[in-house]
Amino acid sequence: MKLITWNCQGAFRKKADTILLQRPDILVVQECEHPDKLKFSSTTQLPNDIYWHSDGGKKGIGIFSYSNYKFELLPAFNPTFRYILPFRVTGNGQTFTLLAVWAMNNKENRAARYIGQVWFAINYYKELLGDSTILIGDFNSNKIWDYKDRVGNHSDVVNNLAKKNIHSVYHKHFDIEQGKEDHPTFFLQRKKDKPYHIDYCFASEDLYDKVKNVEIGTYENWITHSDHSPLTINFDL
């Protein structure tokens, strides 16, 4: 199973062909416009299943299946956490829980901004987090910002998930510490000299054992399309 997350920075309809060259089985897209706006070309591969959510804006988070996987939004979904959506994913003889993430600002509750939003969500959804669990998306966070006033900072989230044997696939795969990443996933203002690692895939131990490969797109290949590069994880399921 090839799982990709990519913040496309809008206009996904114009960029779908580019990311689909990576042949994802499941694609999680942040800043994705409403499916009614996704008027693809006649040559673009169409998804077999799609779920899109927004809390009122023109952009939201879209989850696309390009294989036999189907998505079921779980009844536990709480829109308070905006774009952190829990799904049951089934297909190809497998069933697992997937939390699709786009950590956002929150002007009404500053404690629930960005990684604070993720902190609230993983505590609320704690009964869902166990074996066969993946959290993936744009967390808008890194350990380097732990000093900021949060209800739960980046390290708090990482440590909380670790208690459930859920770990960042990138960091385990490359044996790299949080905050010392070699591969940025985001370039502020699309500038190469402003790189940050803020997109993640966390997987439970039973799924991490099946990871074959982890890739992050390069600045040169992706900067004309978005300020984010895609994060790709290949699981041997």
N, CA, C and O of each residue as an XYZ file, in Angstrom:
948
protein
N       0.851     -1.196      0.000
C       0.000      0.000      0.000
C       0.883      1.240      0.000
O       1.734      1.405      0.874
N       0.679      2.098     -0.970
C       1.411      3.362     -1.018
C       0.490      4.469     -0.515
O      -0.569      4.736     -1.084
N       0.928      5.101      0.567
C       0.148      6.144      1.228
C       0.904      7.462      1.089
O       2.084      7.542      1.431
N       0.227      8.495      0.586
C       0.861      9.792      0.358
C       0.036     10.888      1.008
O      -1.190     10.897      0.901
N       0.711     11.810      1.680
C       0.066     13.039      2.134
C       0.744     14.215      1.455
O       1.967     14.248      1.316
N      -0.071     15.191      1.030
C       0.473     16.351      0.327
C      -0.458     17.548      0.508
O      -1.632     17.492      0.144
N       0.071     18.621      1.067
C      -0.653     19.888      1.086
C      -0.412     20.543     -0.265
O       0.689     21.017     -0.545
N      -1.431     20.568     -1.090
C      -1.274     20.990     -2.489
C      -1.302     22.501     -2.656
O      -1.076     22.999     -3.759
N      -1.574     23.242     -1.588
C      -1.659     24.707     -1.622
C      -2.726     25.164     -2.634
O      -2.530     26.134     -3.365
N      -3.841     24.452     -2.657
C      -4.980     24.850     -3.481
C      -4.888     24.372     -4.919
O      -3.866     23.853     -5.368
N      -6.006     24.567     -5.630
C      -6.110     24.238     -7.067
C      -5.696     22.799     -7.361
O      -4.939     22.545     -8.298
N      -6.191     21.863     -6.563
C      -5.801     20.470     -6.747
C      -6.171     19.950     -8.130
O      -5.483     19.088     -8.675
N      -7.243     20.465     -8.693
C      -7.682     20.006    -10.013
C      -6.589     20.203    -11.066
O      -6.532     19.469    -12.052
N      -5.721     21.200    -10.849
C      -4.643     21.492    -11.800
C      -3.368     20.715    -11.484
O      -2.415     20.727    -12.264
N      -3.358     20.039    -10.335
C      -2.130     19.404     -9.870
C      -2.267     17.890     -9.697
O      -1.292     17.195     -9.410
N      -3.487     17.396     -9.876
C      -3.737     15.975     -9.627
C      -2.865     15.086    -10.501
O      -2.327     14.089    -10.019
N      -2.717     15.423    -11.763
C      -1.930     14.576    -12.663
C      -0.495     14.430    -12.170
O       0.116     13.373    -12.331
N       0.040     15.490    -11.570
C       1.428     15.455    -11.105
C       1.600     14.497     -9.932
O       2.509     13.667     -9.940
N       0.735     14.604     -8.923
C       0.874     13.727     -7.759
C       0.489     12.290     -8.112
O       1.009     11.352     -7.507
N      -0.406     12.101     -9.071
C      -0.824     10.751     -9.429
C       0.257      9.986    -10.178
O       0.171      8.766    -10.315
N       1.267     10.686    -10.661
C       2.413      9.999    -11.244
C       3.137      9.150    -10.197
O       3.889      8.237    -10.537
N       2.901      9.464     -8.920
C       3.503      8.693     -7.826
C       2.730      7.415     -7.526
O       3.171      6.597     -6.718
N       1.582      7.240     -8.170
C       0.764      6.029     -8.073
C       0.367      5.685     -6.638
O       0.663      4.589     -6.162
N      -0.296      6.602     -5.950
C      -0.743      6.301     -4.581
C      -1.914      5.335     -4.568
O      -2.725      5.315     -5.493
N      -1.997      4.532     -3.512
C      -3.212      3.770     -3.244
C      -4.194      4.645     -2.463
O      -5.398      4.641     -2.717
N      -3.638      5.401     -1.499
C      -4.441      6.349     -0.717
C      -3.696      7.670     -0.701
O      -2.495      7.717     -0.435
N      -4.420      8.744     -0.989
C      -3.841     10.081     -1.063
C      -4.611     11.011     -0.143
O      -5.830     11.139     -0.257
N      -3.896     11.664      0.774
C      -4.489     12.638      1.692
C      -4.017     14.020      1.259
O      -2.816     14.291      1.230
N      -4.967     14.895      0.922
C      -4.634     16.200      0.340
C      -5.200     17.317      1.204
O      -6.411     17.404      1.410
N      -4.312     18.172      1.709
C      -4.736     19.347      2.458
C      -4.843     20.548      1.508
O      -4.209     20.583      0.453
N      -5.657     21.524      1.909
C      -5.967     22.705      1.080
C      -6.607     22.271     -0.233
O      -6.344     22.837     -1.294
N      -7.443     21.265     -0.132
C      -8.119     20.700     -1.310
C      -9.485     21.350     -1.475
O     -10.242     21.468     -0.511
N      -9.800     21.770     -2.696
C     -11.104     22.377     -2.927
C     -12.208     21.321     -2.924
O     -11.934     20.122     -2.978
N     -13.449     21.777     -2.861
C     -14.610     20.887     -2.838
C     -14.616     19.988     -4.078
O     -14.252     20.436     -5.166
N     -15.029     18.716     -3.921
C     -15.047     17.808     -5.071
C     -15.815     18.341     -6.272
O     -15.488     17.997     -7.408
N     -16.836     19.178     -6.048
C     -17.570     19.739     -7.174
C     -16.692     20.624     -8.045
O     -17.003     20.862     -9.212
N     -15.597     21.108     -7.475
C     -14.664     21.955     -8.215
C     -13.584     21.144     -8.929
O     -12.835     21.677     -9.748
N     -13.514     19.873     -8.615
C     -12.442     19.046     -9.150
C     -12.809     18.534    -10.539
O     -13.155     17.365    -10.714
N     -12.729     19.404    -11.497
C     -13.010     19.052    -12.885
C     -11.712     18.601    -13.541
O     -10.959     19.398    -14.099
N     -11.477     17.287    -13.454
C     -10.231     16.751    -13.968
C     -10.285     16.599    -15.487
O     -11.358     16.578    -16.090
N      -9.115     16.496    -16.079
C      -9.041     16.251    -17.517
C      -9.497     14.833    -17.815
O      -9.593     13.994    -16.920
N      -9.770     14.582    -19.067
C     -10.278     13.259    -19.468
C      -9.234     12.171    -19.282
O      -9.571     10.988    -19.257
N      -7.973     12.557    -19.151
C      -6.899     11.567    -18.999
C      -6.508     11.341    -17.539
O      -5.688     10.469    -17.252
N      -7.081     12.113    -16.614
C      -6.738     11.980    -15.201
C      -7.415     10.756    -14.594
O      -8.615     10.553    -14.778
N      -6.656      9.948    -13.878
C      -7.236      8.803    -13.187
C      -8.214      9.283    -12.131
O      -7.883     10.160    -11.332
N      -9.402      8.725    -12.117
C     -10.417      9.126    -11.150
C     -10.352      8.225     -9.917
O     -10.074      7.032    -10.042
N     -10.602      8.771     -8.746
C     -10.549      7.958     -7.520
C     -11.719      6.988     -7.447
O     -12.797      7.254     -7.979
N     -11.491      5.854     -6.778
C     -12.552      4.870     -6.553
C     -13.392      5.215     -5.332
O     -14.525      4.752     -5.195
N     -12.829      6.031     -4.445
C     -13.565      6.510     -3.279
C     -12.961      7.841     -2.871
O     -11.768      8.076     -3.064
N     -13.790      8.712     -2.303
C     -13.323     10.030     -1.899
C     -14.131     10.505     -0.705
O     -15.336     10.269     -0.622
N     -13.463     11.172      0.213
C     -14.154     11.853      1.301
C     -13.521     13.225      1.440
O     -12.298     13.355      1.491
N     -14.355     14.237      1.500
C     -13.881     15.621      1.610
C     -14.593     16.304      2.758
O     -15.790     16.109      2.968
N     -13.839     17.115      3.506
C     -14.441     17.819      4.641
C     -13.881     19.222      4.741
O     -12.683     19.451      4.574
N     -14.783     20.161      5.020
C     -14.401     21.528      5.355
C     -15.370     22.020      6.410
O     -16.508     21.556      6.486
N     -14.916     22.963      7.224
C     -15.825     23.521      8.226
C     -16.371     24.880      7.794
O     -16.681     25.742      8.617
N     -16.476     25.041      6.486
C     -17.121     26.244      5.961
C     -16.302     27.013      4.949
O     -16.845     27.854      4.233
N     -15.010     26.749      4.870
C     -14.166     27.454      3.917
C     -14.195     26.809      2.547
O     -14.821     25.769      2.344
N     -13.508     27.442      1.610
C     -13.445     26.911      0.260
C     -12.473     25.743      0.159
O     -12.569     24.916     -0.747
N     -11.534     25.686      1.105
C     -10.558     24.605      1.119
C     -10.812     23.677      2.305
O     -11.282     24.094      3.364
N     -10.487     22.412      2.091
C     -10.644     21.438      3.157
C      -9.598     20.356      3.019
O      -8.527     20.570      2.451
N      -9.924     19.194      3.544
C      -9.039     18.040      3.435
C      -9.753     16.962      2.637
O     -10.910     16.639      2.906
N      -9.061     16.412      1.662
C      -9.640     15.376      0.815
C      -8.852     14.087      0.942
O      -7.623     14.103      1.009
N      -9.567     12.970      0.975
C      -8.942     11.654      1.051
C      -9.419     10.849     -0.154
O     -10.619     10.664     -0.356
N      -8.475     10.380     -0.940
C      -8.784      9.740     -2.215
C      -8.229      8.320     -2.233
O      -7.101      8.081     -1.799
N      -9.023      7.384     -2.733
C      -8.570      6.012     -2.911
C      -8.391      5.736     -4.398
O      -9.296      5.972     -5.199
N      -7.217      5.235     -4.755
C      -6.944      4.857     -6.137
C      -6.703      3.352     -6.246
O      -6.051      2.871     -7.173
N      -7.249      2.627     -5.272
C      -7.205      1.169     -5.307
C      -8.530      0.671     -4.748
O      -9.566      1.300     -4.965
N      -8.512     -0.444     -4.034
C      -9.761     -1.019     -3.527
C     -10.133     -0.529     -2.135
O     -11.109     -1.010     -1.558
N      -9.384      0.410     -1.585
C      -9.662      0.885     -0.234
C     -10.890      1.791     -0.207
O     -11.094      2.626     -1.089
N     -11.706      1.598      0.842
C     -12.903      2.412      1.054
C     -12.812      3.097      2.411
O     -12.204      2.574      3.346
N     -13.428      4.280      2.507
C     -13.340      5.082      3.722
C     -14.702      5.192      4.398
O     -15.720      5.439      3.752
N     -14.692      5.004      5.702
C     -15.896      5.207      6.514
C     -15.548      6.156      7.656
O     -14.754      5.812      8.532
N     -16.143      7.353      7.650
C     -15.905      8.284      8.744
C     -16.527      7.697     10.011
O     -17.702      7.330     10.020
N     -15.739      7.611     11.068
C     -16.214      6.969     12.290
C     -17.187      7.869     13.047
O     -17.060      9.093     13.012
N     -18.161      7.265     13.734
C     -19.155      8.059     14.485
C     -18.525      8.944     15.550
O     -19.133      9.927     15.974
N     -17.327      8.613     15.984
C     -16.660      9.403     17.026
C     -16.187     10.764     16.519
O     -15.747     11.593     17.315
N     -16.270     11.010     15.208
C     -15.753     12.274     14.658
C     -16.337     13.478     15.383
O     -17.551     13.601     15.548
N     -15.446     14.360     15.808
C     -15.833     15.580     16.509
C     -15.338     16.783     15.710
O     -14.130     17.014     15.649
N     -16.235     17.555     15.095
C     -15.824     18.689     14.260
C     -15.132     19.799     15.037
O     -14.592     20.729     14.439
N     -15.144     19.711     16.366
C     -14.396     20.687     17.166
C     -12.930     20.714     16.761
O     -12.275     21.753     16.847
N     -12.416     19.572     16.320
C     -10.999     19.469     15.968
C     -10.751     19.757     14.491
O      -9.697     19.429     13.946
N     -11.736     20.372     13.861
C     -11.632     20.844     12.495
C     -11.201     19.728     11.539
O     -11.989     18.826     11.255
N      -9.977     19.777     11.045
C      -9.559     18.852      9.997
C      -8.711     17.705     10.528
O      -7.643     17.413      9.990
N      -9.185     17.063     11.578
C      -8.575     15.822     12.066
C      -9.685     14.795     12.074
O     -10.505     14.759     12.992
N      -9.710     13.962     11.053
C     -10.846     13.078     10.794
C     -10.472     11.618     10.990
O      -9.490     11.156     10.408
N     -11.234     10.876     11.799
C     -10.959      9.450     12.000
C     -11.763      8.580     11.027
O     -12.980      8.724     10.909
N     -11.074      7.692     10.345
C     -11.713      6.798      9.376
C     -11.414      5.349      9.697
O     -10.371      5.014     10.259
N     -12.359      4.499      9.325
C     -12.070      3.078      9.188
C     -11.802      2.840      7.710
O     -12.639      3.142      6.860
N     -10.634      2.298      7.414
C     -10.252      2.023      6.035
C     -10.280      0.516      5.824
O      -9.680     -0.237      6.592
N     -10.971      0.084      4.790
C     -11.053     -1.344      4.488
C     -10.737     -1.569      3.020
O     -11.035     -0.734      2.167
N     -10.129     -2.709      2.745
C      -9.827     -3.065      1.361
C      -8.626     -3.973      1.282
O      -7.768     -3.963      2.165
N      -8.564     -4.757      0.224
C      -7.448     -5.672      0.000
C      -7.200     -6.581      1.212
O      -6.060     -6.928      1.522
N      -8.290     -6.958      1.888
C      -8.189     -7.867      3.011
C      -7.714     -7.233      4.296
O      -7.413     -7.942      5.256
N      -7.638     -5.904      4.341
C      -7.151     -5.212      5.529
C      -8.196     -4.248      6.081
O      -9.073     -3.775      5.357
N      -8.086     -3.971      7.358
C      -8.883     -2.942      8.023
C      -7.969     -2.212      9.000
O      -7.289     -2.842      9.809
N      -7.954     -0.897      8.925
C      -7.149     -0.123      9.872
C      -7.800      1.238     10.105
O      -8.642      1.686      9.327
N      -7.392      1.875     11.183
C      -7.877      3.210     11.524
C      -6.902      4.243     10.982
O      -5.690      4.126     11.169
N      -7.435      5.250     10.314
C      -6.608      6.318      9.763
C      -7.151      7.656     10.229
O      -8.329      7.956     10.036
N      -6.291      8.462     10.844
C      -6.644      9.834     11.179
C      -5.961     10.754     10.176
O      -4.735     10.864     10.152
N      -6.765     11.410      9.354
C      -6.253     12.357      8.373
C      -6.152     13.725      9.037
O      -7.104     14.191      9.662
N      -4.990     14.366      8.899
C      -4.686     15.562      9.689
C      -4.365     16.761      8.810
O      -3.586     16.674      7.862
N      -4.983     17.874      9.149
C      -4.557     19.189      8.668
C      -4.706     20.129      9.856
O      -5.777     20.697     10.074
N      -3.639     20.293     10.619
C      -3.679     21.111     11.833
C      -3.729     22.587     11.446
O      -2.879     23.080     10.705
N      -4.743     23.280     11.964
C      -5.044     24.628     11.505
C      -4.993     25.637     12.641
O      -4.870     25.284     13.814
N      -5.091     26.890     12.257
C      -5.224     27.965     13.229
C      -6.599     27.882     13.891
O      -7.517     27.272     13.342
N      -6.741     28.483     15.050
C      -8.032     28.559     15.731
C      -8.089     29.899     16.451
O      -7.516     30.067     17.527
N      -8.788     30.845     15.840
C      -8.826     32.202     16.377
C      -9.672     32.285     17.644
O      -9.461     33.171     18.472
N     -10.627     31.369     17.799
C     -11.504     31.392     18.966
C     -10.843     30.768     20.190
O     -11.121     31.166     21.321
N      -9.978     29.801     19.967
C      -9.326     29.092     21.074
C      -7.849     28.920     20.744
O      -7.473     27.968     20.062
N      -7.016     29.828     21.220
C      -5.597     29.815     20.870
C      -4.895     28.545     21.344
O      -3.905     28.119     20.750
N      -5.409     27.943     22.416
C      -4.806     26.707     22.908
C      -5.001     25.556     21.933
O      -4.260     24.573     21.959
N      -6.007     25.689     21.070
C      -6.315     24.631     20.114
C      -5.770     24.941     18.721
O      -6.267     24.417     17.724
N      -4.752     25.788     18.656
C      -4.130     26.108     17.378
C      -3.084     25.056     17.011
O      -2.338     24.587     17.870
N      -3.034     24.694     15.743
C      -1.970     23.858     15.218
C      -1.731     22.597     16.063
O      -2.635     21.769     16.171
N      -0.546     22.424     16.665
C      -0.275     21.178     17.382
C      -1.161     21.049     18.619
O      -1.431     19.935     19.067
N      -1.619     22.175     19.180
C      -2.575     22.106     20.281
C      -3.861     21.423     19.859
O      -4.485     20.708     20.643
N      -4.250     21.648     18.621
C      -5.437     21.007     18.056
C      -5.236     19.493     17.973
O      -6.143     18.719     18.280
N      -4.037     19.083     17.555
C      -3.722     17.654     17.488
C      -3.710     17.047     18.889
O      -4.184     15.930     19.096
N      -3.163     17.792     19.844
C      -3.110     17.315     21.229
C      -4.521     17.039     21.764
O      -4.773     15.978     22.335
N      -5.425     17.982     21.580
C      -6.806     17.767     22.006
C      -7.407     16.555     21.298
O      -8.091     15.742     21.919
N      -7.148     16.438     19.999
C      -7.763     15.375     19.206
C      -7.291     13.987     19.637
O      -8.106     13.076     19.780
N      -5.980     13.815     19.847
C      -5.512     12.473     20.186
C      -5.955     12.063     21.589
O      -6.066     10.874     21.889
N      -6.202     13.035     22.430
C      -6.755     12.698     23.742
C      -8.235     12.348     23.638
O      -8.712     11.443     24.321
N      -8.954     13.061     22.788
C     -10.376     12.772     22.588
C     -10.562     11.411     21.902
O     -11.464     10.650     22.252
N      -9.703     11.116     20.927
C      -9.818      9.878     20.151
C      -8.943      8.747     20.721
O      -8.621      7.798     20.007
N      -8.567      8.843     21.975
C      -7.599      7.901     22.540
C      -8.051      6.449     22.444
O      -7.219      5.548     22.335
N      -9.358      6.213     22.484
C      -9.845      4.830     22.400
C      -9.680      4.260     21.001
O      -9.750      3.045     20.818
N      -9.462      5.117     20.013
C      -9.270      4.656     18.638
C      -7.815      4.323     18.342
O      -7.506      3.660     17.353
N      -6.929      4.791     19.211
C      -5.496      4.689     18.945
C      -4.929      3.424     19.563
O      -4.881      3.280     20.785
N      -4.506      2.523     18.714
C      -3.946      1.258     19.173
C      -3.314      0.544     18.007
O      -2.673      1.175     17.166
N      -3.482     -0.765     17.940
C      -2.970     -1.511     16.800
C      -3.671     -1.072     15.520
O      -4.801     -0.586     15.551
N      -2.991     -1.249     14.406
C      -3.543     -0.937     13.080
C      -4.053      0.503     13.008
O      -5.196      0.756     12.625
N      -3.183      1.435     13.384
C      -3.541      2.851     13.415
C      -2.495      3.676     12.680
O      -1.293      3.463     12.841
N      -2.967      4.619     11.872
C      -2.096      5.557     11.164
C      -2.642      6.965     11.356
O      -3.844      7.194     11.218
N      -1.766      7.900     11.673
C      -2.092      9.322     11.658
C      -1.194      9.952     10.607
O       0.022      9.760     10.637
N      -1.772     10.696      9.684
C      -0.963     11.221      8.587
C      -1.484     12.566      8.131
O      -2.694     12.784      8.060
N      -0.553     13.481      7.818
C      -0.977     14.758      7.274
C      -0.039     15.895      7.611
O       1.122     15.697      7.971
N      -0.583     17.092      7.482
C       0.125     18.336      7.740
C      -0.148     18.735      9.187
O      -1.226     19.232      9.513
N       0.847     18.511     10.053
C       0.703     18.811     11.479
C       1.074     20.262     11.793
O       0.823     20.748     12.895
N       1.672     20.947     10.815
C       2.088     22.340     11.022
C       2.892     22.491     12.314
O       2.671     23.426     13.084
N       3.820     21.571     12.543
C       4.502     21.561     13.833
C       5.865     20.912     13.724
O       6.132     20.127     12.814
N       6.725     21.260     14.677
C       8.034     20.644     14.805
C       8.527     20.864     16.224
O       8.114     21.810     16.896
N       9.405     19.996     16.672
C       9.937     20.114     18.025
C      10.642     21.449     18.258
O      10.715     21.920     19.392
N      11.160     22.057     17.197
C      11.891     23.320     17.356
C      11.004     24.431     17.895
O      11.508     25.455     18.356
N       9.689     24.241     17.844
C       8.754     25.255     18.352
C       8.133     24.846     19.683
O       7.092     25.377     20.070
N       8.755     23.918     20.378
C       8.223     23.482     21.674
C       8.132     24.622     22.681
O       7.325     24.568     23.609
N       8.946     25.641     22.506
C       8.972     26.745     23.466
C       7.693     27.577     23.436
O       7.417     28.317     24.380
N       6.918     27.465     22.376
C       5.696     28.268     22.270
C       4.649     27.779     23.273
O       4.621     26.605     23.640
N       3.812     28.683     23.697
C       2.791     28.374     24.706
C       1.682     27.545     24.070
O       0.898     28.055     23.270
N       1.622     26.278     24.424
C       0.613     25.367     23.882
C      -0.006     24.583     25.034
O       0.595     24.437     26.098
N      -1.217     24.082     24.804
C      -1.802     23.158     25.777
C      -1.050     21.835     25.748
O      -0.955     21.137     26.757
N      -0.517     21.503     24.577
C       0.342     20.342     24.393
C       1.254     20.641     23.227
O       0.768     20.923     22.132
N       2.572     20.591     23.423
C       3.477     20.942     22.336
C       3.794     19.719     21.474
O       3.224     18.645     21.668
N       4.703     19.896     20.532
C       5.014     18.820     19.594
C       5.534     17.579     20.324
O       5.093     16.462     20.055
N       6.470     17.784     21.243
C       7.028     16.640     21.976
C       5.978     15.944     22.825
O       6.022     14.725     22.995
N       5.033     16.709     23.361
C       3.949     16.105     24.140
C       3.125     15.158     23.272
O       2.756     14.067     23.707
N       2.842     15.581     22.050
C       2.076     14.740     21.125
C       2.867     13.487     20.776
O       2.328     12.381     20.816
N       4.149     13.652     20.433
C       4.993     12.511     20.078
C       5.069     11.518     21.232
O       4.953     10.310     21.023
N       5.264     12.019     22.441
C       5.395     11.139     23.608
C       4.073     10.455     23.954
O       4.064      9.294     24.363
N       2.968     11.163     23.792
C       1.657     10.579     24.057
C       1.393      9.418     23.103
O       0.924      8.358     23.519
N       1.693      9.622     21.828
C       1.499      8.550     20.850
C       2.447      7.383     21.108
O       2.083      6.224     20.911
N       3.661      7.694     21.549
C       4.636      6.631     21.814
C       4.164      5.694     22.919
O       4.493      4.508     22.914
N       3.390      6.225     23.869
C       2.855      5.384     24.932
C       1.922      4.317     24.386
O       1.694      3.293     25.030
N       1.385      4.558     23.202
C       0.503      3.584     22.554
C       1.239      2.833     21.439
O       0.616      2.197     20.589
N       2.574      2.919     21.456
C       3.412      2.276     20.436
C       3.085      2.775     19.034
O       3.050      2.005     18.074
N       2.849      4.070     18.938
C       2.619      4.736     17.656
C       3.751      5.752     17.468
O       3.943      6.638     18.300
N       4.492      5.615     16.375
C       5.701      6.413     16.192
C       5.755      7.007     14.780
O       5.119      6.514     13.848
N       6.532      8.077     14.659
C       6.737      8.693     13.351
C       7.525      7.747     12.453
O       8.633      7.331     12.792
N       6.947      7.415     11.318
C       7.581      6.471     10.392
C       8.887      7.049      9.852
O       9.892      6.342      9.778
N       8.881      8.315      9.477
C      10.085      8.950      8.940
C      11.242      8.855      9.936
O      12.352      8.466      9.572
N      10.976      9.211     11.186
C      12.045      9.270     12.171
C      12.587      7.880     12.511
O      13.788      7.724     12.729
N      11.730      6.888     12.557
C      12.199      5.526     12.820
C      12.941      4.971     11.613
O      13.965      4.303     11.757
N      12.423      5.247     10.433
C      13.016      4.696      9.209
C      14.431      5.224      8.991
O      15.332      4.469      8.625
N      14.621      6.519      9.216
C      15.933      7.136      8.988
C      16.753      7.276     10.268
O      17.873      7.786     10.239
N      16.194      6.821     11.394
C      16.879      6.908     12.684
C      17.325      8.346     12.966
O      18.497      8.617     13.228
N      16.356      9.249     12.901
C      16.596     10.681     13.095
C      15.749     11.169     14.265
O      14.600     10.756     14.425
N      16.322     12.049     15.078
C      15.595     12.610     16.209
C      14.610     13.680     15.744
O      14.837     14.362     14.744
N      13.515     13.811     16.489
C      12.579     14.892     16.252
C      13.304     16.238     16.354
O      14.081     16.461     17.282
N      13.048     17.122     15.406
C      13.663     18.439     15.402
C      14.991     18.497     14.683
O      15.555     19.578     14.513
N      15.513     17.329     14.248
C      16.798     17.301     13.549
C      16.670     16.673     12.168
O      17.596     16.014     11.693
N      15.543     16.872     11.532
C      15.228     16.235     10.256
C      16.158     16.711      9.131
O      16.527     17.883      9.065
N      16.520     15.788      8.262
C      17.362     16.097      7.103
C      16.538     16.449      5.862
O      17.070     17.002      4.899
N      15.257     16.134      5.884
C      14.425     16.295      4.693
C      13.235     17.207      5.010
O      12.295     16.764      5.669
N      13.248     18.453      4.566
C      12.110     19.342      4.811
C      10.897     18.947      3.977
O      11.026     18.408      2.878
N       9.723     19.225      4.523
C       8.478     18.982      3.793
C       7.765     20.282      3.428
O       6.739     20.267      2.748
N       8.323     21.417      3.892
C       7.657     22.714      3.708
C       8.717     23.797      3.535
O       9.745     23.809      4.213
N       8.430     24.708      2.601
C       9.332     25.824      2.346
C       8.534     27.115      2.457
O       7.728     27.443      1.586
N       8.770     27.831      3.533
C       8.020     29.052      3.808
C       8.191     30.040      2.664
O       9.308     30.335      2.238
N       7.064     30.544      2.176
C       7.040     31.482      1.055
C       7.709     30.895     -0.192
O       8.158     31.620     -1.081
N       7.760     29.554     -0.228
C       8.369     28.801     -1.338
C       9.858     29.119     -1.504
O      10.397     29.019     -2.606
N      10.510     29.497     -0.420
C      11.925     29.835     -0.471
C      12.765     28.671      0.037
O      12.502     28.114      1.103
N      13.776     28.316     -0.741
C      14.605     27.167     -0.405
C      15.371     27.365      0.893
O      15.724     26.397      1.566
N      15.631     28.634      1.248
C      16.389     28.898      2.466
C      15.503     29.025      3.700
O      15.954     29.480      4.751
N      14.216     28.613      3.566
C      13.308     28.598      4.709
C      12.623     27.235      4.808
O      11.403     27.132      4.683
N      13.437     26.177      5.037
C      12.876     24.815      5.054
C      12.445     24.378      6.448
O      13.074     24.726      7.448
N      11.348     23.600      6.493
C      10.862     23.040      7.754
C      10.286     21.651      7.501
O       9.831     21.342      6.399
N      10.314     20.835      8.524
C       9.704     19.502      8.464
C       8.444     19.536      9.326
O       8.531     19.538     10.553
N       7.266     19.564      8.683
C       6.023     19.724      9.436
C       4.937     18.719      9.032
O       3.828     18.767      9.564
N       5.241     17.816      8.105
C       4.285     16.795      7.668
C       4.766     15.434      8.156
O       5.957     15.129      8.091
N       3.829     14.613      8.648
C       4.219     13.373      9.330
C       3.259     12.232      9.005
O       2.103     12.427      8.632
N       3.808     11.034      9.170
C       2.991      9.826      9.241
C       3.401      9.083     10.489
O       4.558      8.687     10.631
N       2.454      8.891     11.401
C       2.674      8.081     12.603
C       1.940      6.755     12.400
O       0.796      6.734     11.948
N       2.602      5.659     12.735
C       1.991      4.339     12.552
C       2.214      3.477     13.782
O       3.251      3.558     14.441
N       1.221      2.651     14.076
C       1.359      1.703     15.183
C       2.426      0.677     14.834
O       2.749      0.468     13.665
N       2.966      0.041     15.866
C       4.124     -0.833     15.693
C       3.856     -1.965     14.708
O       4.742     -2.338     13.939
N       2.641     -2.516     14.724
C       2.339     -3.629     13.833
C       2.377     -3.213     12.371
O       2.706     -4.023     11.503
N       2.042     -1.948     12.088
C       2.102     -1.459     10.716
C       3.502     -0.961     10.374
O       3.965     -1.125      9.245
N       4.172     -0.354     11.345
C       5.528      0.121     11.045
C       6.431     -1.034     10.630
O       7.314     -0.854      9.790
N       6.229     -2.188     11.190
C       7.043     -3.349     10.846
C       6.898     -3.730      9.376
O       7.704     -4.494      8.845
N       5.870     -3.197      8.722
C       5.625     -3.517      7.316
C       6.044     -2.382      6.375
O       5.761     -2.435      5.179
N       6.715     -1.357      6.911
C       7.172     -0.243      6.070
C       8.328     -0.697      5.182
O       9.321     -1.242      5.666
N       8.187     -0.467      3.881
C       9.240     -0.814      2.931
C      10.117      0.390      2.595
O      11.332      0.258      2.444
N       9.497      1.560      2.479
C      10.248      2.718      2.024
C       9.539      3.994      2.446
O       8.315      4.024      2.579
N      10.319      5.047      2.655
C       9.791      6.372      2.994
C      10.484      7.392      2.096
O      11.709      7.395      1.977
N       9.697      8.253      1.470
C      10.263      9.257      0.576
C       9.630     10.618      0.832
O       8.447     10.717      1.158
N      10.439     11.667      0.678
C       9.944     13.042      0.714
C      10.388     13.719     -0.573
O      11.566     13.687     -0.928
N       9.443     14.327     -1.264
C       9.750     14.980     -2.529
C      10.751     16.111     -2.358
O      10.803     16.754     -1.310
N      11.532     16.345     -3.380
C      12.562     17.379     -3.307
C      11.979     18.753     -3.643
O      10.941     18.875     -4.293
N      12.679     19.765     -3.182
C      12.311     21.157     -3.485
C      12.228     21.368     -4.998
O      11.274     21.962     -5.500
N      13.231     20.880     -5.710
C      13.304     21.119     -7.155
C      12.123     20.513     -7.905
O      11.659     21.080     -8.894
N      11.640     19.374     -7.443
C      10.559     18.684     -8.156
C       9.171     19.208     -7.820
O       8.242     19.025     -8.606
N       9.006     19.867     -6.652
C       7.661     20.169     -6.187
C       7.352     21.644     -5.952
O       6.187     22.009     -5.794
N       8.367     22.490     -5.927
C       8.116     23.866     -5.516
C       7.264     24.647     -6.520
O       6.630     25.633     -6.144
N       7.238     24.237     -7.758
C       6.373     24.926     -8.722
C       4.902     24.576     -8.504
O       4.018     25.251     -9.033
N       4.638     23.530     -7.731
C       3.267     23.081     -7.499
C       2.727     23.510     -6.139
O       1.533     23.780     -6.007
N       3.599     23.577     -5.116
C       3.140     23.845     -3.759
C       4.321     24.248     -2.882
O       5.479     24.024     -3.233
N       4.004     24.848     -1.731
C       5.058     25.123     -0.751
C       5.372     23.888      0.091
O       6.285     23.918      0.916
N       4.623     22.801     -0.110
C       4.880     21.521      0.558
C       5.366     20.491     -0.445
O       5.006     20.537     -1.621
N       6.182     19.565      0.024
C       6.558     18.375     -0.741
C       5.767     17.190     -0.191
O       5.458     17.147      0.999
N       5.443     16.239     -1.046
C       4.686     15.070     -0.567
C       5.543     14.128      0.271
O       6.740     13.969      0.037
N       4.896     13.514      1.250
C       5.499     12.459      2.070
C       4.851     11.143      1.649
O       3.629     10.998      1.683
N       5.684     10.193      1.253
C       5.211      8.906      0.727
C       5.720      7.763      1.596
O       6.906      7.694      1.917
N       4.811      6.868      1.971
C       5.187      5.679      2.743
C       4.668      4.445      2.016
O       3.486      4.360      1.684
N       5.546      3.506      1.775
C       5.182      2.226      1.189
C       5.100      1.162      2.271
O       6.085      0.886      2.956
N       3.927      0.569      2.422
C       3.728     -0.530      3.363
C       3.613     -1.841      2.578
O       2.951     -1.891      1.542
N       4.241     -2.871      3.061
C       4.097     -4.197      2.477
C       2.977     -4.922      3.216
O       3.218     -5.688      4.149
N       1.743     -4.662      2.774
C       0.596     -5.286      3.412
C       0.081     -6.475      2.622
O      -0.889     -7.114      3.030
